[in-house]
Amino acid sequence: MNFDAEKFKASLVERLKRQYGKDIAHANSHDLYDAVAACTREMITSNWMATRAEYEKNPVKQLYYFSAEFLMGRALSNNLINLKIKDAVKEVLNGMNIDYNLVEDQEPDAGLGNGGLGRLASCFLDSLATLDYPGHGYGIRYEYGMFEQHIEDGYQVEYPDNWLRHRDPWEIKRSDLAVTVKFGGNIAYGTTPDGQPRFYLENAEEVIATPYDMPIIGYDTNTVNTLRLWEATSPNGFDLQLFNSMDYNRAVEKQNSAENISRVLYPNDNGPSGKALRLKQQYFFSSASLQDLVHHFVANFGPDFKKFPDYHVIQLNDTHPVVAIPELMRILIDEYGIGWDEAWSIVQKTFAYTNHTILAEALEKWPIEIFQGLLPRIYQIVEEINRRFIEDLRQKYPDDYEKHNRMSIIGGGKVRMAWLAIHAAFSVNGVAALHTELLKTQELKDWSALYPEKFNNKTNGVTQRRWLLNANPALAEFITKRIGHGWEKDLTKLKGLEKFIDDEETLNELITIKQDNKQALADYLKHKQNDFLDPDSIYDVQVKRLHEYKRQFLNVLHIMYLYNRLVEDPNFDPPARTFIFGAKAASGYRRAKAIIKLINTVADRVNNDRRVRGKLRVVFVENYCVTAAEKIYPAADVSEQISTAGYEASGTSNMKFMINGALTLGTMDGANIEIFEEAGKENGFIFGLSSDQIIKMEADHSYKPSEYLARNPQLAKVVEQLVDGTYDPTHQIFKELHDSLVYGVEGQRPDVFYVLADFNSYCKAQEEIAAQYKDKKGWARKTLINIANSGKFSSDRTIEDYVRDIWKLNKLVVK
Ligand SMILES: *Cc1c(COP(=O)(O)O)cnc(C)c1O
């Protein structure tokens, strides 16, 4: 991007005048942010239009990533980085006595996602644009994103995330492309003017879907792709008749019912949503996006839909957009008069599906009454898909009725969205090698036997532009100084750092950078939540959604154990440690919330006990989000990736930590396995049961948690301390957590996630960390080896894998 400082300055002044009626001296930080963002967007507008024009002039296959979540975070810094003008803009602002950091801090996170799945979608968009692939996102413009988390008396309290309070300077509303989405009603049957039989809906609720476009700016390229997010509104506003008769509530009811569809993101990560409104959201954006694609296709190519899969491939991010499959059937059959077999063949060539979890509660299944009531015609189409499918199954497995029942898309009173996806899509992928293997051999083994050619692995990745170049500028400079540029678009180039692993000066510089980043995090948390961190201590970090399978509980139990040891044994002198947590719990997930309370309770006790001062601290970072993450990863020494083996599909924070030079403390789970493989096992800390061992124990019911308690008195002690008054005088707050380990509650087995089984092995790994950290150079050396071998975990590599095996896209360079 050619950057003209004078022109930028002039356009900034002009915008402040036009938009706010202010000059620079009177503009506040928010005005300035808005103006800087608007000027930046203006600069890329011609490239954005040129990209669109290039795709139109040169009709090629394009990828559409359908996702209910895009966890974008802030855009300003990232866009300036990708345009390679961040320093220049900083300088312009400096010259005007404006502090860039203050301006940057005005931008709210676009927090339109829960965690890893939504963040993956955002990393993918960055990589697609950077690699010049025609690939775009389709999703929902939630008015309220991920809730804002406050900690009050140690408990999580949720506040609405009103991120659109001020206008969003990045988006462009495209009212001209609005479409109508229909819900409910009854199915009617008639004939078209040319005598063709057609189904249509009568008395349906109509909702207007209006798209808002956000530019996705590639790094060091002219390509600007699009993230298109849909907003729901009512076609007739509110009912004036009712309003005039003073019935205000009912007057706005209809309007509210429509607008509620894009009101708020469901805060359930890897958990059941089960609410009709959620299905409404899913159909709303799937239908709107397909209508958009079909309109565009027909306008360009006419209604010759055989060619549709030559120009479109749709990746379904988990089961959330799977209702797009019967919706495309409906559009082709009901609106364009295409026969079933031809429509099915088009659908089969268009959709690919990504599975993100093996947790049964996260595989969406909609009760028939809800599904059919909300989407009667879509349900009818799913029934027909299933009828034909079961017929095939009967041919293939004539007497295996059990299998027919297990695999039926409609069964047990529910519509099984994952089954629908696997049956219809031409590709089914997991997100790390182990995860894909477990899908093929365990959860989806019926399906991989039926459709072996569909199954493939695509190990997740993260974009190094946001997570290294922008989040950790000192480390980025350190790298460039040694291996030159190039790694920004080809992360495997980091391998070139290996020749420095025994270079004294390099290791010293690396130590200084980490130290500075730790100081910066300490300053940030002091300012943000008045927490004190000692940058000379080990920063041991676990930041991710709060979920039992991720085992933050195991981490806290170890802290309680360490605290006991420090208090009991004055000669015990491990290096100082700061345990840092960040995690949101789904608002209805009681046990996850109790774990947050436990972390904060232990923090309160430990941080206020003089006996362990300077040795042990615990910090809970409030409101963990992308912006907080960008400050946390660069400062971490230890990356906690301690899920029960087999349960974490991939993880991506493990990758972000690795490229920022933290050492992984992890189980052999998800992408941890591949991280240890790349970095070498000796450069990380592996502990715990393997997924094979856990699968076996699950099958033969051989796990006896009580035996672990009996064998390990120190473990028994911390478990008892949950309820003996040590941390909670009422003995009640942590009783459910305690009982879930010891007895099992609500009909569950005790210790479902093998916390007690892995405790000893985890403690040993922690001791190993303490021992190794004392050797600063040795630690820095391992850090550098990790960074040098993190190339595989760029989302650029992931995107190239998808392009080669699934999407078959060609690059289209915009001049
Ligand atoms: C990367 C990221 C995640 C995913 O973390 P995992 O540890 O892989 O679950 C979640 N939230 C945010 C804000 C992230 O940046």
The ligand as a Tripos MOL2 file, in Angstrom:
@<TRIPOS>MOLECULE
LIG
   15    15     1     0     0
SMALL
NO_CHARGES

@<TRIPOS>ATOM
      1 C1         -7.3000  -18.9320   20.5670 C.3       1 LIG1
      2 C2         -8.4360  -18.5060   21.3800 C.ar      1 LIG1
      3 C3         -9.3070  -19.4480   21.9390 C.ar      1 LIG1
      4 C4         -9.0930  -20.9440   21.7720 C.3       1 LIG1
      5 O1         -8.3320  -21.4240   22.8550 O.3       1 LIG1
      6 P1         -8.1630  -23.0030   23.1130 P.3       1 LIG1
      7 O2         -7.2020  -23.0580   24.2460 O.co2     1 LIG1
      8 O3         -7.6020  -23.5890   21.8750 O.co2     1 LIG1
      9 O4         -9.4900  -23.5190   23.4730 O.co2     1 LIG1
     10 C5        -10.3570  -19.0140   22.7120 C.ar      1 LIG1
     11 N1        -10.5690  -17.7090   22.9310 N.ar      1 LIG1
     12 C6         -9.7480  -16.7600   22.4220 C.ar      1 LIG1
     13 C7        -10.0260  -15.3240   22.7140 C.3       1 LIG1
     14 C8         -8.6630  -17.1270   21.6270 C.ar      1 LIG1
     15 O5         -7.8850  -16.1730   21.1060 O.3       1 LIG1
@<TRIPOS>BOND
     1     1     2 1
     2     2     3 ar
     3     2    14 ar
     4     3     4 1
     5     3    10 ar
     6     4     5 1
     7     5     6 1
     8     6     7 2
     9     6     8 1
    10     6     9 1
    11    10    11 ar
    12    11    12 ar
    13    12    13 1
    14    12    14 ar
    15    14    15 1
@<TRIPOS>SUBSTRUCTURE
     1 LIG1         1 GROUP 0 **** ****
